[in-house]
Amino acid sequence: MLVIAASLPIKAERLQQVIDAAITMSRATREEAGCIEYGFYQDLEDPNRLHVFEKWESGEALSAHFAMPHMATFQAVIGDAIDGPVAARRYEVASEGPVMPE
């Protein structure tokens, strides 16, 4: 399983446009084969920062996601809306379980 975690600083004047595009992107992405979880979340301390959390069954599923038309549409919207460095990391996960053992 792959986990992707990213943080996107967004220009304040473009925030609502990016949020609308992120909602559309999330809905389409969750329908993709191999997508386990996908969502954008607004930072509680900096409302102009969005976080992305994704879980994928495989690298192939993630690669297919990058080729989807809704990804190209989203990239076009956020292209000039980013306001600083983007932090994005990919994690390869061998196992998953509860935080607190039962």
N, CA, C and O atoms as CSV, one atom per row, in Angstrom:
chain,resi,resn,atom,element,x,y,z
A,1,MET,N,N,0.849,-1.172,0.000
A,1,MET,CA,C,0.000,0.000,0.000
A,1,MET,C,C,0.897,1.238,0.000
A,1,MET,O,O,1.963,1.253,0.615
A,2,LEU,N,N,0.442,2.264,-0.697
A,2,LEU,CA,C,1.142,3.548,-0.721
A,2,LEU,C,C,0.301,4.602,-0.015
A,2,LEU,O,O,-0.924,4.625,-0.133
A,3,VAL,N,N,0.979,5.468,0.718
A,3,VAL,CA,C,0.338,6.619,1.342
A,3,VAL,C,C,1.034,7.858,0.806
A,3,VAL,O,O,2.263,7.927,0.764
A,4,ILE,N,N,0.244,8.824,0.401
A,4,ILE,CA,C,0.752,10.113,-0.058
A,4,ILE,C,C,0.232,11.166,0.910
A,4,ILE,O,O,-0.960,11.206,1.215
A,5,ALA,N,N,1.131,12.015,1.389
A,5,ALA,CA,C,0.757,13.132,2.259
A,5,ALA,C,C,1.392,14.387,1.676
A,5,ALA,O,O,2.595,14.423,1.419
A,6,ALA,N,N,0.579,15.410,1.469
A,6,ALA,CA,C,1.081,16.648,0.879
A,6,ALA,C,C,0.458,17.847,1.577
A,6,ALA,O,O,-0.621,17.763,2.163
A,7,SER,N,N,1.169,18.963,1.497
A,7,SER,CA,C,0.719,20.220,2.068
A,7,SER,C,C,0.861,21.294,0.992
A,7,SER,O,O,1.943,21.485,0.436
A,8,LEU,N,N,-0.240,21.997,0.703
A,8,LEU,CA,C,-0.273,22.965,-0.392
A,8,LEU,C,C,-0.614,24.356,0.137
A,8,LEU,O,O,-1.728,24.562,0.616
A,9,PRO,N,N,0.315,25.322,0.064
A,9,PRO,CA,C,-0.020,26.694,0.429
A,9,PRO,C,C,-0.739,27.354,-0.751
A,9,PRO,O,O,-0.236,27.337,-1.874
A,10,ILE,N,N,-1.900,27.928,-0.498
A,10,ILE,CA,C,-2.745,28.478,-1.554
A,10,ILE,C,C,-2.879,29.989,-1.386
A,10,ILE,O,O,-3.028,30.483,-0.269
A,11,LYS,N,N,-2.827,30.720,-2.498
A,11,LYS,CA,C,-3.053,32.165,-2.466
A,11,LYS,C,C,-4.471,32.420,-1.962
A,11,LYS,O,O,-5.420,31.780,-2.416
A,12,ALA,N,N,-4.614,33.353,-1.024
A,12,ALA,CA,C,-5.908,33.619,-0.391
A,12,ALA,C,C,-6.995,33.934,-1.408
A,12,ALA,O,O,-8.127,33.470,-1.272
A,13,GLU,N,N,-6.661,34.711,-2.415
A,13,GLU,CA,C,-7.671,35.112,-3.407
A,13,GLU,C,C,-8.095,33.965,-4.324
A,13,GLU,O,O,-9.078,34.094,-5.053
A,14,ARG,N,N,-7.377,32.857,-4.299
A,14,ARG,CA,C,-7.712,31.700,-5.134
A,14,ARG,C,C,-8.239,30.525,-4.314
A,14,ARG,O,O,-8.570,29.478,-4.870
A,15,LEU,N,N,-8.318,30.695,-2.989
A,15,LEU,CA,C,-8.645,29.577,-2.108
A,15,LEU,C,C,-9.971,28.913,-2.466
A,15,LEU,O,O,-10.020,27.689,-2.595
A,16,GLN,N,N,-11.033,29.671,-2.628
A,16,GLN,CA,C,-12.342,29.052,-2.895
A,16,GLN,C,C,-12.341,28.297,-4.218
A,16,GLN,O,O,-12.934,27.223,-4.317
A,17,GLN,N,N,-11.688,28.842,-5.225
A,17,GLN,CA,C,-11.595,28.161,-6.513
A,17,GLN,C,C,-10.853,26.826,-6.362
A,17,GLN,O,O,-11.253,25.818,-6.943
A,18,VAL,N,N,-9.784,26.832,-5.589
A,18,VAL,CA,C,-9.015,25.604,-5.376
A,18,VAL,C,C,-9.837,24.601,-4.560
A,18,VAL,O,O,-9.822,23.407,-4.858
A,19,ILE,N,N,-10.546,25.070,-3.541
A,19,ILE,CA,C,-11.391,24.166,-2.748
A,19,ILE,C,C,-12.445,23.515,-3.635
A,19,ILE,O,O,-12.666,22.307,-3.549
A,20,ASP,N,N,-13.092,24.296,-4.479
A,20,ASP,CA,C,-14.106,23.732,-5.381
A,20,ASP,C,C,-13.489,22.679,-6.301
A,20,ASP,O,O,-14.078,21.621,-6.522
A,21,ALA,N,N,-12.305,22.971,-6.835
A,21,ALA,CA,C,-11.621,22.007,-7.706
A,21,ALA,C,C,-11.201,20.766,-6.924
A,21,ALA,O,O,-11.248,19.654,-7.451
A,22,ALA,N,N,-10.790,20.953,-5.666
A,22,ALA,CA,C,-10.371,19.827,-4.826
A,22,ALA,C,C,-11.547,18.896,-4.524
A,22,ALA,O,O,-11.381,17.677,-4.483
A,23,ILE,N,N,-12.719,19.464,-4.316
A,23,ILE,CA,C,-13.909,18.628,-4.073
A,23,ILE,C,C,-14.208,17.775,-5.302
A,23,ILE,O,O,-14.452,16.574,-5.186
A,24,THR,N,N,-14.188,18.399,-6.478
A,24,THR,CA,C,-14.427,17.664,-7.722
A,24,THR,C,C,-13.371,16.580,-7.909
A,24,THR,O,O,-13.687,15.445,-8.263
A,25,MET,N,N,-12.120,16.944,-7.667
A,25,MET,CA,C,-11.006,16.006,-7.799
A,25,MET,C,C,-11.169,14.821,-6.846
A,25,MET,O,O,-10.993,13.671,-7.249
A,26,SER,N,N,-11.500,15.097,-5.596
A,26,SER,CA,C,-11.654,14.032,-4.598
A,26,SER,C,C,-12.745,13.052,-4.990
A,26,SER,O,O,-12.555,11.838,-4.916
A,27,ARG,N,N,-13.882,13.577,-5.405
A,27,ARG,CA,C,-15.003,12.701,-5.774
A,27,ARG,C,C,-14.636,11.790,-6.935
A,27,ARG,O,O,-14.944,10.599,-6.909
A,28,ALA,N,N,-13.979,12.338,-7.952
A,28,ALA,CA,C,-13.585,11.529,-9.105
A,28,ALA,C,C,-12.507,10.514,-8.728
A,28,ALA,O,O,-12.543,9.365,-9.169
A,29,THR,N,N,-11.564,10.942,-7.922
A,29,THR,CA,C,-10.446,10.064,-7.553
A,29,THR,C,C,-10.911,8.887,-6.722
A,29,THR,O,O,-10.420,7.774,-6.909
A,30,ARG,N,N,-11.846,9.104,-5.808
A,30,ARG,CA,C,-12.325,7.997,-4.962
A,30,ARG,C,C,-13.028,6.911,-5.772
A,30,ARG,O,O,-13.232,5.807,-5.267
A,31,GLU,N,N,-13.401,7.201,-7.014
A,31,GLU,CA,C,-14.017,6.208,-7.895
A,31,GLU,C,C,-12.981,5.399,-8.681
A,31,GLU,O,O,-13.332,4.418,-9.336
A,32,GLU,N,N,-11.722,5.800,-8.620
A,32,GLU,CA,C,-10.676,5.123,-9.390
A,32,GLU,C,C,-10.339,3.748,-8.813
A,32,GLU,O,O,-10.394,3.526,-7.604
A,33,ALA,N,N,-9.991,2.843,-9.713
A,33,ALA,CA,C,-9.510,1.529,-9.283
A,33,ALA,C,C,-8.233,1.708,-8.481
A,33,ALA,O,O,-7.339,2.445,-8.899
A,34,GLY,N,N,-8.136,1.049,-7.342
A,34,GLY,CA,C,-6.929,1.089,-6.527
A,34,GLY,C,C,-6.878,2.209,-5.510
A,34,GLY,O,O,-5.957,2.258,-4.696
A,35,CYS,N,N,-7.847,3.110,-5.538
A,35,CYS,CA,C,-7.881,4.184,-4.545
A,35,CYS,C,C,-8.564,3.665,-3.279
A,35,CYS,O,O,-9.708,3.211,-3.324
A,36,ILE,N,N,-7.867,3.735,-2.168
A,36,ILE,CA,C,-8.413,3.307,-0.883
A,36,ILE,C,C,-8.992,4.507,-0.142
A,36,ILE,O,O,-10.069,4.420,0.448
A,37,GLU,N,N,-8.275,5.622,-0.176
A,37,GLU,CA,C,-8.718,6.836,0.521
A,37,GLU,C,C,-8.111,8.042,-0.181
A,37,GLU,O,O,-6.971,7.986,-0.642
A,38,TYR,N,N,-8.870,9.132,-0.264
A,38,TYR,CA,C,-8.366,10.335,-0.916
A,38,TYR,C,C,-9.151,11.524,-0.397
A,38,TYR,O,O,-10.380,11.536,-0.464
A,39,GLY,N,N,-8.449,12.525,0.120
A,39,GLY,CA,C,-9.158,13.709,0.593
A,39,GLY,C,C,-8.244,14.900,0.795
A,39,GLY,O,O,-7.042,14.757,1.021
A,40,PHE,N,N,-8.844,16.079,0.709
A,40,PHE,CA,C,-8.186,17.350,1.014
A,40,PHE,C,C,-8.741,17.849,2.331
A,40,PHE,O,O,-9.919,17.650,2.631
A,41,TYR,N,N,-7.886,18.506,3.130
A,41,TYR,CA,C,-8.290,18.999,4.448
A,41,TYR,C,C,-7.672,20.368,4.663
A,41,TYR,O,O,-6.485,20.570,4.407
A,42,GLN,N,N,-8.479,21.307,5.131
A,42,GLN,CA,C,-7.991,22.661,5.382
A,42,GLN,C,C,-7.301,22.726,6.735
A,42,GLN,O,O,-7.811,22.195,7.722
A,43,ASP,N,N,-6.146,23.374,6.784
A,43,ASP,CA,C,-5.362,23.505,8.007
A,43,ASP,C,C,-6.121,24.381,9.011
A,43,ASP,O,O,-6.643,25.431,8.634
A,44,LEU,N,N,-6.190,23.974,10.261
A,44,LEU,CA,C,-6.915,24.724,11.289
A,44,LEU,C,C,-6.201,25.999,11.706
A,44,LEU,O,O,-6.845,26.950,12.149
A,45,GLU,N,N,-4.883,26.033,11.571
A,45,GLU,CA,C,-4.124,27.225,11.960
A,45,GLU,C,C,-3.835,28.157,10.789
A,45,GLU,O,O,-3.613,29.351,10.989
A,46,ASP,N,N,-3.837,27.628,9.584
A,46,ASP,CA,C,-3.581,28.416,8.378
A,46,ASP,C,C,-4.612,28.026,7.323
A,46,ASP,O,O,-4.384,27.077,6.573
A,47,PRO,N,N,-5.738,28.730,7.246
A,47,PRO,CA,C,-6.807,28.338,6.326
A,47,PRO,C,C,-6.410,28.394,4.851
A,47,PRO,O,O,-7.136,27.872,4.005
A,48,ASN,N,N,-5.279,29.013,4.525
A,48,ASN,CA,C,-4.815,29.049,3.140
A,48,ASN,C,C,-3.886,27.885,2.812
A,48,ASN,O,O,-3.234,27.877,1.768
A,49,ARG,N,N,-3.830,26.906,3.706
A,49,ARG,CA,C,-3.030,25.706,3.470
A,49,ARG,C,C,-3.971,24.500,3.439
A,49,ARG,O,O,-4.764,24.286,4.355
A,50,LEU,N,N,-3.863,23.721,2.367
A,50,LEU,CA,C,-4.635,22.487,2.242
A,50,LEU,C,C,-3.680,21.304,2.364
A,50,LEU,O,O,-2.549,21.338,1.880
A,51,HIS,N,N,-4.164,20.273,3.015
A,51,HIS,CA,C,-3.412,19.029,3.142
A,51,HIS,C,C,-4.133,17.965,2.324
A,51,HIS,O,O,-5.361,17.950,2.238
A,52,VAL,N,N,-3.355,17.086,1.733
A,52,VAL,CA,C,-3.903,15.971,0.957
A,52,VAL,C,C,-3.435,14.683,1.612
A,52,VAL,O,O,-2.262,14.539,1.957
A,53,PHE,N,N,-4.364,13.747,1.781
A,53,PHE,CA,C,-4.024,12.427,2.314
A,53,PHE,C,C,-4.600,11.400,1.361
A,53,PHE,O,O,-5.793,11.418,1.056
A,54,GLU,N,N,-3.740,10.497,0.888
A,54,GLU,CA,C,-4.154,9.485,-0.085
A,54,GLU,C,C,-3.644,8.116,0.333
A,54,GLU,O,O,-2.557,7.995,0.899
A,55,LYS,N,N,-4.438,7.078,0.050
A,55,LYS,CA,C,-3.997,5.689,0.215
A,55,LYS,C,C,-4.323,4.956,-1.077
A,55,LYS,O,O,-5.440,5.026,-1.588
A,56,TRP,N,N,-3.318,4.249,-1.594
A,56,TRP,CA,C,-3.447,3.534,-2.861
A,56,TRP,C,C,-3.033,2.071,-2.688
A,56,TRP,O,O,-2.143,1.754,-1.898
A,57,GLU,N,N,-3.687,1.196,-3.433
A,57,GLU,CA,C,-3.353,-0.226,-3.377
A,57,GLU,C,C,-1.969,-0.516,-3.955
A,57,GLU,O,O,-1.295,-1.445,-3.510
A,58,SER,N,N,-1.537,0.282,-4.957
A,58,SER,CA,C,-0.273,-0.028,-5.632
A,58,SER,C,C,0.282,1.204,-6.341
A,58,SER,O,O,-0.404,2.211,-6.519
A,59,GLY,N,N,1.534,1.087,-6.736
A,59,GLY,CA,C,2.158,2.131,-7.538
A,59,GLY,C,C,1.505,2.268,-8.903
A,59,GLY,O,O,1.425,3.365,-9.454
A,60,GLU,N,N,1.039,1.154,-9.442
A,60,GLU,CA,C,0.351,1.195,-10.735
A,60,GLU,C,C,-0.939,2.006,-10.644
A,60,GLU,O,O,-1.256,2.774,-11.552
A,61,ALA,N,N,-1.677,1.840,-9.560
A,61,ALA,CA,C,-2.916,2.603,-9.378
A,61,ALA,C,C,-2.605,4.092,-9.241
A,61,ALA,O,O,-3.318,4.930,-9.794
A,62,LEU,N,N,-1.558,4.417,-8.517
A,62,LEU,CA,C,-1.163,5.818,-8.365
A,62,LEU,C,C,-0.719,6.406,-9.705
A,62,LEU,O,O,-1.076,7.537,-10.036
A,63,SER,N,N,0.051,5.649,-10.468
A,63,SER,CA,C,0.475,6.124,-11.792
A,63,SER,C,C,-0.712,6.362,-12.711
A,63,SER,O,O,-0.740,7.344,-13.452
A,64,ALA,N,N,-1.687,5.471,-12.665
A,64,ALA,CA,C,-2.896,5.646,-13.482
A,64,ALA,C,C,-3.645,6.908,-13.061
A,64,ALA,O,O,-4.201,7.617,-13.900
A,65,HIS,N,N,-3.655,7.182,-11.767
A,65,HIS,CA,C,-4.309,8.386,-11.241
A,65,HIS,C,C,-3.693,9.644,-11.856
A,65,HIS,O,O,-4.411,10.564,-12.248
A,66,PHE,N,N,-2.367,9.680,-11.938
A,66,PHE,CA,C,-1.693,10.859,-12.485
A,66,PHE,C,C,-2.047,11.101,-13.950
A,66,PHE,O,O,-1.900,12.221,-14.439
A,67,ALA,N,N,-2.510,10.071,-14.658
A,67,ALA,CA,C,-2.859,10.192,-16.073
A,67,ALA,C,C,-4.344,10.502,-16.302
A,67,ALA,O,O,-4.774,10.651,-17.445
A,68,MET,N,N,-5.119,10.597,-15.233
A,68,MET,CA,C,-6.558,10.831,-15.365
A,68,MET,C,C,-6.872,12.269,-15.802
A,68,MET,O,O,-6.164,13.203,-15.425
A,69,PRO,N,N,-7.930,12.441,-16.594
A,69,PRO,CA,C,-8.319,13.788,-17.027
A,69,PRO,C,C,-8.629,14.729,-15.855
A,69,PRO,O,O,-8.319,15.919,-15.920
A,70,HIS,N,N,-9.242,14.198,-14.778
A,70,HIS,CA,C,-9.547,15.087,-13.648
A,70,HIS,C,C,-8.277,15.559,-12.949
A,70,HIS,O,O,-8.287,16.617,-12.320
A,71,MET,N,N,-7.183,14.802,-13.043
A,71,MET,CA,C,-5.902,15.263,-12.494
A,71,MET,C,C,-5.384,16.441,-13.318
A,71,MET,O,O,-4.914,17.430,-12.756
A,72,ALA,N,N,-5.466,16.341,-14.633
A,72,ALA,CA,C,-5.015,17.438,-15.502
A,72,ALA,C,C,-5.842,18.700,-15.255
A,72,ALA,O,O,-5.302,19.806,-15.229
A,73,THR,N,N,-7.132,18.532,-15.078
A,73,THR,CA,C,-8.002,19.681,-14.803
A,73,THR,C,C,-7.630,20.330,-13.479
A,73,THR,O,O,-7.544,21.555,-13.388
A,74,PHE,N,N,-7.407,19.512,-12.449
A,74,PHE,CA,C,-7.034,20.044,-11.143
A,74,PHE,C,C,-5.679,20.750,-11.209
A,74,PHE,O,O,-5.516,21.833,-10.647
A,75,GLN,N,N,-4.716,20.147,-11.888
A,75,GLN,CA,C,-3.391,20.751,-12.018
A,75,GLN,C,C,-3.478,22.120,-12.702
A,75,GLN,O,O,-2.752,23.046,-12.339
A,76,ALA,N,N,-4.362,22.244,-13.687
A,76,ALA,CA,C,-4.530,23.531,-14.371
A,76,ALA,C,C,-5.068,24.597,-13.417
A,76,ALA,O,O,-4.684,25.762,-13.510
A,77,VAL,N,N,-5.948,24.207,-12.508
A,77,VAL,CA,C,-6.517,25.160,-11.548
A,77,VAL,C,C,-5.477,25.586,-10.521
A,77,VAL,O,O,-5.353,26.774,-10.221
A,78,ILE,N,N,-4.735,24.636,-9.981
A,78,ILE,CA,C,-3.808,24.994,-8.902
A,78,ILE,C,C,-2.469,25.528,-9.394
A,78,ILE,O,O,-1.693,26.064,-8.603
A,79,GLY,N,N,-2.187,25.392,-10.680
A,79,GLY,CA,C,-0.890,25.782,-11.215
A,79,GLY,C,C,-0.385,27.130,-10.743
A,79,GLY,O,O,0.747,27.227,-10.268
A,80,ASP,N,N,-1.195,28.175,-10.860
A,80,ASP,CA,C,-0.758,29.497,-10.437
A,80,ASP,C,C,-1.402,29.934,-9.121
A,80,ASP,O,O,-1.327,31.103,-8.742
A,81,ALA,N,N,-2.027,28.994,-8.435
A,81,ALA,CA,C,-2.665,29.303,-7.144
A,81,ALA,C,C,-1.763,28.931,-5.965
A,81,ALA,O,O,-2.049,29.302,-4.826
A,82,ILE,N,N,-0.696,28.215,-6.225
A,82,ILE,CA,C,0.232,27.803,-5.164
A,82,ILE,C,C,1.021,29.023,-4.691
A,82,ILE,O,O,1.489,29.826,-5.498
A,83,ASP,N,N,1.159,29.148,-3.379
A,83,ASP,CA,C,1.798,30.327,-2.773
A,83,ASP,C,C,2.978,29.910,-1.893
A,83,ASP,O,O,3.003,30.208,-0.698
A,84,GLY,N,N,3.940,29.230,-2.480
A,84,GLY,CA,C,5.106,28.789,-1.717
A,84,GLY,C,C,5.425,27.346,-2.013
A,84,GLY,O,O,4.802,26.732,-2.880
A,85,PRO,N,N,6.397,26.795,-1.295
A,85,PRO,CA,C,6.801,25.412,-1.557
A,85,PRO,C,C,5.728,24.407,-1.163
A,85,PRO,O,O,5.052,24.558,-0.145
A,86,VAL,N,N,5.589,23.392,-1.981
A,86,VAL,CA,C,4.676,22.273,-1.708
A,86,VAL,C,C,5.497,21.167,-1.066
A,86,VAL,O,O,6.565,20.809,-1.562
A,87,ALA,N,N,4.999,20.633,0.031
A,87,ALA,CA,C,5.644,19.497,0.692
A,87,ALA,C,C,4.824,18.253,0.368
A,87,ALA,O,O,3.649,18.173,0.726
A,88,ALA,N,N,5.432,17.291,-0.304
A,88,ALA,CA,C,4.715,16.060,-0.658
A,88,ALA,C,C,5.642,14.872,-0.450
A,88,ALA,O,O,6.808,14.898,-0.845
A,89,ARG,N,N,5.108,13.839,0.174
A,89,ARG,CA,C,5.885,12.629,0.455
A,89,ARG,C,C,5.068,11.393,0.109
A,89,ARG,O,O,3.843,11.373,0.233
A,90,ARG,N,N,5.790,10.357,-0.332
A,90,ARG,CA,C,5.206,9.050,-0.649
A,90,ARG,C,C,5.766,8.052,0.351
A,90,ARG,O,O,6.974,7.998,0.582
A,91,TYR,N,N,4.881,7.266,0.940
A,91,TYR,CA,C,5.283,6.257,1.918
A,91,TYR,C,C,4.820,4.893,1.426
A,91,TYR,O,O,3.679,4.741,0.990
A,92,GLU,N,N,5.696,3.908,1.495
A,92,GLU,CA,C,5.338,2.538,1.188
A,92,GLU,C,C,5.080,1.835,2.513
A,92,GLU,O,O,5.972,1.747,3.357
A,93,VAL,N,N,3.872,1.340,2.693
A,93,VAL,CA,C,3.414,0.815,3.974
A,93,VAL,C,C,3.325,-0.711,3.900
A,93,VAL,O,O,2.660,-1.265,3.025
A,94,ALA,N,N,3.999,-1.368,4.823
A,94,ALA,CA,C,4.005,-2.831,4.850
A,94,ALA,C,C,2.827,-3.398,5.633
A,94,ALA,O,O,2.347,-4.489,5.327
A,95,SER,N,N,2.359,-2.665,6.638
A,95,SER,CA,C,1.214,-3.147,7.419
A,95,SER,C,C,0.467,-1.947,7.980
A,95,SER,O,O,0.971,-0.823,7.993
A,96,GLU,N,N,-0.753,-2.218,8.445
A,96,GLU,CA,C,-1.624,-1.174,8.976
A,96,GLU,C,C,-2.402,-1.761,10.138
A,96,GLU,O,O,-2.802,-2.925,10.090
A,97,GLY,N,N,-2.624,-0.973,11.182
A,97,GLY,CA,C,-3.388,-1.442,12.317
A,97,GLY,C,C,-3.817,-0.290,13.187
A,97,GLY,O,O,-3.501,0.862,12.886
A,98,PRO,N,N,-4.532,-0.572,14.264
A,98,PRO,CA,C,-5.008,0.496,15.134
A,98,PRO,C,C,-3.851,1.191,15.866
A,98,PRO,O,O,-2.804,0.590,16.107
A,99,VAL,N,N,-4.060,2.452,16.210
A,99,VAL,CA,C,-3.051,3.203,16.947
A,99,VAL,C,C,-2.880,2.616,18.343
A,99,VAL,O,O,-1.758,2.419,18.808
A,100,MET,N,N,-3.973,2.343,18.992
A,100,MET,CA,C,-3.946,1.759,20.341
A,100,MET,C,C,-4.392,0.302,20.239
A,100,MET,O,O,-5.491,0.023,19.758
A,101,PRO,N,N,-3.561,-0.612,20.682
A,101,PRO,CA,C,-3.963,-2.028,20.645
A,101,PRO,C,C,-5.240,-2.246,21.474
A,101,PRO,O,O,-5.446,-1.638,22.524
A,102,GLU,N,N,-6.048,-3.109,20.969
A,102,GLU,CA,C,-7.323,-3.389,21.661
A,102,GLU,C,C,-7.166,-4.423,22.733
A,102,GLU,O,O,-8.138,-4.769,23.404
